[in-house]
Amino acid sequence: LHHQCPISSGHSFLYDFQVPDQAGTFWYH
């Protein structure tokens, strides 16, 4: 996945789009 990327902003956005709302929120926090 993109969680390995050092970019916090980009990685966060990617996750939000890749994973569902629940997972996105969990990762974002």
N, C-alpha and C positions, 0 to 999 in steps of 0.2 A: 504493500500500500504506500501512500504518500506520507505516512507518519514518520518516515525516515528523513524526509526533507528537513533541513535546518530552518527553513522559512516558516515562521510562526503564522503570520498573516495568511500567506498563500496556502499553507498546509491546512489551516483552520477552515478557510473557505472551501477548499477541495473536499475536506471531510464532510462538511455540511451538505455539499452537493452529492457526494458519493454515498454516504450513509444516511439512514432515515433521521427523522427529527430527534427521536430519543437518543440514538447513538451519537448524532452530531452534538447534542447538548452535553452528553457525557464526556465526549472528547474535548469539547470547547472549554469546559470547566476544568 
